[in-house]
C-alpha cells in the first residue's frame, strides 16, 4: 500500500473520529427553548428525581398544562389542572385574559398550584395528590388583591403565599408602580391567616421608577430567604431581579448587580436574538446544581425589531451562586440556544415535539383527543368526535366564530417555529355560502387568516380570508383571494397547508398528495405578531369549522393534521 493511500485512510479515520466527537458533543447539549411556542410564565418544582412544570394558558381550555420530565430537557404533557367545565368557565373572555401565571409547589405528599383567573374569579389554589391529576376545584382566595400568587413552604413548617399587588395605600407614585406582598397561609383550610405584609415596594430601586414587579417566588438557601421576581414588564425591557433577607417577612435587600437576567441591553437586531427574558423560577437538581426556567421570545431575523409570532416560550439556563447571590447564565451575556445537559440519563430517544426541529402528526386514530390540542374557551357541548367516522376527526359546523367571545368549533396547535407549516386533509361538502371549514392561523379575535373550503354562487371554492376591522362577527372577514373548483372536485377530499416563513405566510391547496397549488404567497405575518395584534399569546394553527352565526347540521371531517418546524438556528 502506498503512502498516499495510507494518508487517505488516516485522514478518513480522523474525519470519522471528528464526526463521532461532534455527534457525542451534540448529544451532551440541549436546545432552547425547551418548550417552543406559546408556553409563557413557567413555574417548576422537583419531587425526588421528577420535575413538573406549568404555564399560563389564558383563555384556552383546558387550563394550566402540567409537564413532567426526568432531565429538565425532554418534557411530556401529563395533564391539566383545570380540565373540567366546573373548574373553568371562560365564556366572554378575550384570548389574552383568563389564566395568568400559575405556580406549582409540592409539600408532604400534595401538589399545590396557585394562579389568577383575571376578570372572573381572582386568585385561587388547586391541589392534587398526583401532578397528573385529577386536581381539585379552585379554592378562591379573595383577600389577595393582585396577580401571580406563589406558595412558599418554610423549613420551620409554616406556609406563605406571595404575589404582585397594588402600591401602598393604593396611591401609585408612577405608572406601573406595584408591590410584592405576602400572607401566612393555612394549608389545612386553604386560606390566608394574619395580616398582609409588603415585602418589596416598587422594585429594585424605587427612585428609578421600576415598573411591574411581579411573578415572585421565594426560596431558602444558606440561612437566607431569596425573592426571585420579574421587573420591567413582559416586553423587551423584561428582566429577573433578586432580593434576600434573613427573615421571611423582610426587610429584603436587592442584589447590587441586578438584574440577574435580561437581554434589553443587547442589540435588538442581532442574529438569532432571544428577547423579553424574564418571569423565572428556580429548581435544584438531586446533584445540587441550580437551573432556572424563564420566558423569552424569538423575533424573526428579517423582521423589524420586536415582531414575534410564536409567543413567549419556556427557556432553561444554568444558575451559579456567587458571594451568596444567584447568577443566571454565568459568564455569558446572551441567552444561549445550546447549553450542556443538566442531567444525563441512559434512555432511548424520545419523540420530540416541544424543542428543536421536529414533525408532529395526528391521524385521529385514537379513542381520545391528543392532549396537545387546545380549545378556544370552555366547550359546553360535544361538537367534535373521533368515532362518527373511524380514522377521522369530525367537527360540527356551528354558529360560533373565532372572532366572537364564546367557544367555536376550533382545535388549536401552537405555532412553535418561525419557519414551518401546518397541513390537513379535509372531507367537507358545503351546502351554503356561510358554511366554511378548513385551517386557521389565529392570534386573537381580530387578527387571523382562514384558509377554507366553501361555496360561492353555487360553485365550490377554496377561499382565503383575513379578519376584518369589524371582527365582532366572522361575516365581516375580508376575502383576500379564492380559487373556483371544478364540479368533480366539489365532493373530493382537499388538502390544505399554511406555510410560515418568518415575516410571511403562504397558503396552498391540493387534491393529490404533495402536489400543492399555491393560492396566495407572502401574506403579511406581522399582522399576527404581538407587536401588531397585542396581548400575551402566540399564534395557533387551528382546525376550524363555522356556519357564521347561522344554524347548520353540516359536519367536516379531517383525516390527519401534520405540523412541521424547521428553524434555521437548529439546522
C-alpha positions in Angstrom: 0.0 0.0 0.0 1.5 3.4 -1.0 1.9 6.4 1.3 -0.9 8.3 -0.4 -3.3 5.5 0.3 -2.2 5.4 3.9 -2.6 9.2 4.2 -6.1 8.9 2.8 -7.0 6.2 5.2 -5.6 8.1 8.1 -7.5 11.2 7.0 -10.7 9.2 6.7 -10.3 7.7 10.1 -9.5 11.2 11.6 -12.6 12.6 9.8 -14.8 9.8 11.2 -13.4 10.5 14.7 -14.2 14.2 14.4 -17.7 13.4 13.3 -18.2 11.0 16.2 -16.9 13.6 18.6 -19.2 16.2 17.2 -22.1 13.9 17.5 -21.2 13.0 21.1 -20.8 16.7 21.9 -24.2 17.5 20.4 -25.8 14.7 22.5 -24.4 16.4 25.6 -26.3 19.6 24.8 -29.9 20.6 24.8 -31.8 23.0 22.6 -33.6 26.2 23.8 -36.4 26.9 24.1 -37.3 23.7 25.9 -41.0 24.4 25.3 -41.3 26.1 21.9 -44.3 28.2 21.0 -46.8 29.8 23.3 -45.7 28.5 26.7 -45.2 31.6 28.9 -44.7 32.2 32.7 -43.1 28.8 33.6 -43.1 27.6 37.1 -41.3 24.4 38.2 -40.8 22.1 41.2 -38.8 18.9 41.8 -40.1 15.8 43.7 -37.3 13.3 44.1 -36.0 12.8 40.6 -39.1 14.1 38.9 -39.7 17.6 37.6 -43.0 19.3 37.0 -43.7 22.5 35.1 -46.8 24.6 34.5 -47.5 27.6 32.2 -50.2 30.2 31.6 -52.9 29.3 29.2 -55.0 32.5 29.2 -58.4 31.8 27.5 -57.5 28.4 26.0 -59.0 25.2 27.5 -58.0 23.0 29.3 -56.3 25.4 31.7 -52.8 25.2 33.1 -50.8 22.4 31.3 -48.7 20.2 33.5 -45.4 18.8 32.1 -43.2 16.1 33.5 -39.5 15.5 32.9 -36.7 13.4 34.4 -33.9 15.6 32.9 -35.3 19.2 32.7 -35.0 19.0 28.9 -37.4 16.3 27.5 -40.9 17.1 28.6 -44.1 15.1 28.4 -47.6 16.7 28.8 -49.3 14.6 31.5 -52.4 16.6 32.1 -54.1 19.9 33.1 -55.0 21.4 36.4 -58.3 22.8 35.1 -59.8 20.3 32.6 -63.4 20.2 33.8 -66.1 22.6 32.9 -67.0 23.3 36.6 -63.4 24.3 37.2 -63.0 26.9 34.5 -65.6 28.8 32.5 -64.0 31.2 30.1 -67.2 32.4 28.4 -66.9 36.0 27.2 -63.2 36.3 27.9 -60.7 37.8 25.4 -58.0 35.5 24.2 -55.3 37.2 26.4 -57.4 37.1 29.6 -58.3 34.1 31.7 -55.4 32.2 33.3 -52.4 34.3 34.4 -49.1 32.9 35.8 -49.6 29.7 37.7 -47.0 28.5 40.2 -46.6 24.8 41.2 -45.2 23.5 44.5 -45.1 20.2 46.4 -45.3 19.6 50.1 -45.8 16.5 52.2 -47.5 14.4 49.5 -49.6 17.2 48.0 -49.1 19.3 44.9 -50.3 22.9 45.0 -51.0 25.2 42.1 -51.8 28.8 42.7 -53.0 31.1 39.9 -55.0 34.1 38.9 -58.2 33.9 36.8 -58.4 37.6 35.7 -61.7 39.3 35.1 -63.7 36.4 36.6 -62.8 35.0 40.0 -59.4 36.4 41.0 -56.8 34.3 42.8 -57.2 30.6 43.7 -55.4 27.4 44.8 -55.9 23.9 43.5 -54.5 20.7 45.0 -53.8 17.1 44.0 -52.1 14.0 45.3 -50.7 13.4 41.7 -49.3 16.0 39.4 -51.2 14.4 36.5 -54.5 14.9 38.4 -57.3 14.9 39.0 -57.0 18.3 40.6 -59.5 19.9 43.0 -61.9 22.6 42.0 -60.4 26.1 42.6 -60.5 27.4 46.1 -60.7 31.1 45.9 -58.6 33.5 48.0 -60.5 36.8 48.0 -58.1 38.5 50.4 -55.4 38.7 47.6 -55.7 41.9 45.6 -53.3 41.2 42.8 -51.9 38.6 40.4 -49.2 35.9 40.2 -49.6 34.1 43.6 -46.9 31.6 44.6 -46.7 29.3 47.6 -43.7 29.0 49.8 -43.2 26.3 52.4 -40.7 27.3 55.1 -38.3 24.8 56.7 -39.9 25.7 60.0 -43.2 24.2 58.9 -45.1 27.5 58.1 -46.5 28.2 54.7 -46.9 31.6 52.9 -48.4 32.9 49.7 -46.8 35.9 48.0 -48.0 37.9 44.9 -47.9 41.1 42.9 -50.3 43.8 44.3 -51.2 47.5 44.4 -49.0 50.3 45.7 -49.1 51.3 49.4 -52.5 52.8 50.2 -53.3 52.3 46.6 -51.5 55.6 45.7 -49.1 54.9 42.8 -46.1 57.2 42.5 -45.9 56.5 38.8 -47.5 54.3 36.1 -46.5 50.7 36.7 -45.8 51.1 40.4 -46.6 47.8 42.2 -45.6 45.9 45.3 -44.8 42.3 46.3 -46.9 41.2 49.3 -47.4 38.1 51.4 -49.8 36.4 53.8 -49.1 33.4 56.0 -51.2 30.5 54.7 -53.2 27.8 56.4 -52.6 24.8 54.1 -55.2 22.6 56.1 -58.0 25.0 55.4 -56.5 26.7 52.3 -56.9 30.2 53.5 -54.8 33.2 54.5 -54.1 33.9 58.1 -52.8 37.0 59.9 -52.0 40.3 58.3 -50.8 41.1 54.8 -47.2 42.3 54.6 -45.4 44.4 52.0 -42.1 42.8 51.1 -41.0 44.9 48.1 -42.2 48.4 47.2 -41.8 49.3 43.5 -38.8 47.1 42.7 -35.0 47.2 43.0 -34.7 50.9 43.2 -38.0 52.9 43.6 -36.2 56.2 42.8 -35.7 54.9 39.3 -39.5 54.2 39.0 -39.2 50.4 38.2 -42.4 49.0 36.7 -44.4 45.8 37.1 -42.6 43.9 39.9 -44.4 40.6 39.5 -44.1 36.8 39.3 -42.5 36.4 42.7 -41.1 33.2 44.2 -39.3 32.6 47.5 -36.5 30.0 48.0 -34.3 29.3 51.0 -30.6 28.8 50.9 -27.8 29.0 53.5 -29.8 30.9 56.1 -31.3 33.4 53.6 -34.7 33.9 52.0 -34.5 34.9 48.4 -37.2 36.5 46.4 -36.9 35.9 42.6 -39.2 38.3 40.7 -39.8 39.8 37.2 -39.4 43.6 36.6 -39.8 45.9 33.6 -42.9 44.5 32.0 -43.2 41.5 29.7 -41.8 43.1 26.5 -38.2 43.9 25.6 -37.5 45.6 28.9 -38.3 42.4 30.8 -35.8 41.2 33.5 -35.3 39.0 36.5 -34.2 40.5 39.8 -33.4 39.1 43.2 -33.7 40.2 46.9 -32.7 38.5 50.1 -33.4 38.7 53.8 -32.6 36.8 57.0 -36.3 36.8 57.8 -39.2 35.6 55.6 -41.1 38.8 56.1 -38.1 41.1 55.4 -36.6 43.5 55.2 -35.4 42.4 51.7 -32.3 43.9 50.2 -31.8 43.9 46.4 -28.7 42.5 44.8 -26.3 45.3 43.8 -25.8 43.6 40.4 -29.5 43.3 39.5 -30.9 42.4 37.1 -29.6 38.8 37.1 -31.2 38.1 33.8 -32.1 40.5 30.9 -31.4 40.9 27.2 -32.6 44.5 27.0 -29.1 46.0 26.7 -28.2 43.9 23.7 -28.5 44.9 20.0 -32.2 44.1 19.2 -31.3 43.3 15.6 -28.6 40.7 16.4 -28.8 37.4 14.6 -31.0 34.7 16.3 -31.9 37.0 19.1 -33.7 35.9 22.2 -35.6 38.8 23.8 -38.0 39.7 26.6 -36.4 37.3 29.0 -38.0 37.2 32.5 -40.6 35.6 34.8 -38.2 33.0 36.2 -38.5 30.1 38.6 -35.5 28.2 40.1 -35.0 24.5 40.7 -32.2 22.5 42.3 -31.3 19.0 40.9 -30.6 16.0 43.1 -26.9 16.6 42.5 -27.2 20.1 43.9 -27.0 22.0 40.6 -29.2 25.0 40.1 -31.2 25.9 37.0 -33.8 28.4 36.0 -36.8 28.3 33.7 -38.0 31.6 32.3 -39.9 33.0 29.4 -38.4 34.6 26.3 -39.2 35.5 22.7 -37.6 34.7 19.3 -38.2 37.5 16.8 -37.7 36.5 13.2 -34.3 37.8 11.9 -35.5 39.8 8.9 -38.4 41.4 10.8 -38.1 44.9 12.1 -37.4 45.0 15.8 -39.8 43.2 18.1 -42.1 41.2 15.8 -43.0 37.8 17.4 -45.5 35.2 16.2 -44.6 32.2 18.3 -45.3 34.0 21.5 -43.4 33.8 24.8 -41.7 30.5 25.2 -40.0 28.5 28.0 -36.2 28.6 28.2 -33.7 26.9 30.5 -30.4 28.2 31.7 -27.8 27.3 34.4 -27.5 29.2 37.7 -24.4 29.6 39.8 -24.1 31.1 43.3 -21.5 33.8 43.8 -21.0 35.5 47.2 -24.4 34.4 48.4 -26.3 35.6 45.3 -27.6 33.7 42.2 -26.1 34.4 38.8 -28.1 33.3 35.7 -26.3 32.3 32.5 -22.9 32.8 34.2 -20.1 34.1 32.0 -22.4 35.0 29.1 -24.4 38.0 28.1 -26.6 36.3 25.6 -29.1 33.6 26.5 -27.8 30.5 24.5 -29.7 28.2 22.2 -27.5 25.3 23.5 -26.2 24.5 27.0 -24.7 21.4 28.5 -27.3 18.9 29.6 -28.4 19.4 33.3 -28.8 15.7 33.8 -27.5 12.8 31.7 -29.8 9.8 31.6 -29.4 6.4 29.9 -32.6 6.4 27.8 -33.9 5.8 24.3 -34.5 8.8 22.1 -38.0 10.2 22.8 -40.3 11.8 20.3 -39.5 15.5 20.1 -42.5 17.8 19.9 -41.5 20.8 22.0 -37.9 21.7 21.2 -35.6 21.9 18.2 -36.8 20.9 14.7 -39.5 18.2 14.5 -42.6 16.9 12.8 -45.8 16.1 14.7 -48.7 14.3 13.1 -52.1 13.3 14.4 -54.0 10.7 12.3 -57.0 10.8 14.7 -56.9 7.0 15.2 -57.0 7.1 19.0 -60.1 6.9 21.2 -59.2 10.2 23.0 -58.2 13.5 21.6 -54.4 14.2 21.8 -53.7 16.3 24.9 -51.8 18.9 22.8 -55.0 20.2 21.1 -56.4 23.3 22.7 -60.0 24.6 22.7 -60.7 28.3 22.4 -62.5 28.9 25.7 -64.5 26.3 27.5 -66.6 23.8 25.4 -70.1 23.3 26.8 -71.2 20.7 24.3 -69.6 17.8 22.4 -69.2 19.3 18.9 -66.3 17.1 17.9 -66.0 13.3 17.5 -63.3 10.6 16.9 -65.9 7.9 16.5 -68.5 9.3 14.0 -66.2 8.2 11.2 -63.4 5.9 12.2 -60.0 7.4 11.5 -61.3 10.9 11.2 -61.9 13.9 13.4 -65.4 15.2 12.9 -66.1 18.9 13.5 -69.7 20.1 13.6 -70.3 23.4 11.9 -71.7 25.8 14.5 -72.8 29.4 14.5 -70.0 30.4 16.9 -67.0 32.1 15.3 -63.3 32.6 16.2 -64.0 36.4 16.1 -66.5 36.1 18.9 -66.0 35.6 22.6 -67.5 32.1 23.1 -66.4 28.6 22.1 -66.3 27.9 18.4 -65.5 24.6 16.6 -61.8 25.2 16.9 -59.0 22.9 17.8 -55.6 24.6 18.1 -52.0 23.6 17.9 -49.3 26.2 18.7 -47.1 27.7 16.1 -43.8 26.5 17.5 -41.3 27.6 14.8 -40.7 30.8 12.8 -40.4 28.6 9.7 -42.6 25.6 9.2 -46.0 24.5 8.1 -49.3 23.0 9.2 -51.4 20.9 6.8 -54.5 18.8 6.9 -56.8 16.6 4.7 -60.4 17.7 4.9 -63.5 15.9 3.7 -66.3 18.5 3.5 -69.3 19.2 1.3 -70.5 22.8 1.9 -74.2 23.4 1.4 -74.4 27.1 1.7 -72.1 30.2 1.4 -72.0 30.6 5.2 -70.6 27.1 5.7 -66.8 27.1 5.8 -64.3 24.6 7.1 -60.5 24.5 6.9 -57.3 25.7 8.5 -56.8 28.8 10.6 -53.7 30.7 11.7 -55.0 32.6 14.7 -53.6 35.2 17.1 -56.7 36.7 18.5 -60.3 37.6 17.7 -59.3 40.4 15.3 -56.1 39.0 13.9 -56.2 35.8 11.9 -56.2 34.2 8.5 -58.6 31.5 7.4 -58.0 29.0 4.6 -61.2 27.2 3.9 -63.5 25.3 1.5 -66.9 26.7 0.9 -69.3 27.5 -2.0 -69.9 30.8 -3.7 -72.7 31.3 -6.3 -73.3 27.6 -6.4 -69.6 26.9 -7.2 -67.2 25.1 -4.9 -64.3 27.3 -3.9 -61.1 27.4 -1.8 -61.0 30.8 -0.1 -58.5 32.8 1.9 -59.9 35.3 4.4 -58.3 37.9 6.7 -60.1 39.1 9.8 -61.8 42.3 9.2 -61.7 45.6 11.1 -65.2 44.9 12.3 -64.4 41.5 13.6 -67.2 41.2 16.1 -68.6 38.8 13.6 -66.7 36.5 11.2 -69.2 37.6 8.5 -67.0 40.7 8.4 -64.0 38.8 7.3 -62.2 40.2 4.3 -61.8 37.9 1.3 -58.2 38.0 0.1 -58.4 35.6 -2.8 -60.2 32.4 -3.9 -60.0 29.6 -6.4 -63.1 28.2 -8.1 -63.1 24.4 -8.2 -64.5 22.1 -10.8 -67.7 20.2 -10.3 -66.0 16.9 -9.7 -63.8 18.5 -7.1 -66.8 19.5 -5.0 -67.0 16.1 -3.3 -63.3 15.3 -3.4 -61.1 15.4 -0.3 -59.0 18.5 -0.1 -55.6 19.1 1.4 -54.8 22.5 2.9 -51.5 23.9 4.0 -50.3 27.1 5.7 -46.6 27.7 5.5 -44.7 30.1 7.8 -41.6 31.8 6.7 -40.8 34.3 9.4 -42.5 37.5 8.4 -44.9 35.9 5.8 -47.4 33.1 5.4 -48.2 31.2 2.2 -51.4 29.3 1.6 -51.8 26.1 -0.5 -54.3 23.5 -1.5 -54.1 20.1 -3.2 -56.2 17.2 -4.5 -53.3 14.9 -4.8 -50.7 14.1 -2.0 -47.8 16.5 -2.1 -48.9 18.2 -5.3 -49.5 21.6 -3.8 -51.1 24.5 -5.7 -50.3 28.0 -4.4 -53.4 30.0 -3.5 -51.6 33.1 -2.1 -47.9 33.7 -1.4 -46.1 36.1 1.0 -49.1 37.2 3.1 -48.1 39.6 5.9 -47.3 37.6 9.1 -46.5 40.7 11.1 -50.3 41.3 11.2 -50.4 38.3 13.6 -47.4 39.4 15.7 -47.9 40.6 19.3 -46.5 44.0 18.3 -49.5 44.5 16.0 -52.2 42.3 17.5 -51.2 42.9 21.1 -51.9 40.6 24.0 -49.9 37.9 25.7 -50.4 34.8 23.4 -48.7 33.3 20.4 -50.2 32.1 17.1 -52.2 28.9 16.9 -52.8 26.7 13.8 -56.4 25.5 14.2 -58.8 23.1 12.6 -61.9 25.3 12.4 -65.5 24.9 11.1 -68.2 27.5 11.2 -71.6 28.4 9.8 -71.1 32.2 10.6 -73.9 32.8 13.0 -76.5 30.7 11.3 -77.7 27.2 12.3 -76.3 24.2 10.5 -76.3 20.4 10.7 -73.3 20.0 8.4 -70.1 18.3 9.5 -66.5 18.5 8.3 -64.1 15.5 8.6 -60.3 15.7 9.0 -58.2 12.7 8.1 -54.9 14.0 9.6 -53.1 17.0 10.7 -49.3 17.5 10.3 -47.1 20.1 11.9 -43.5 20.7 10.7 -41.0 23.1 12.1 -37.6 23.7 10.6 -35.9 26.9 12.0 -32.6 27.8 10.6 -30.9 28.2 14.0 -31.4 24.4 14.7 -30.0 23.2 11.4 
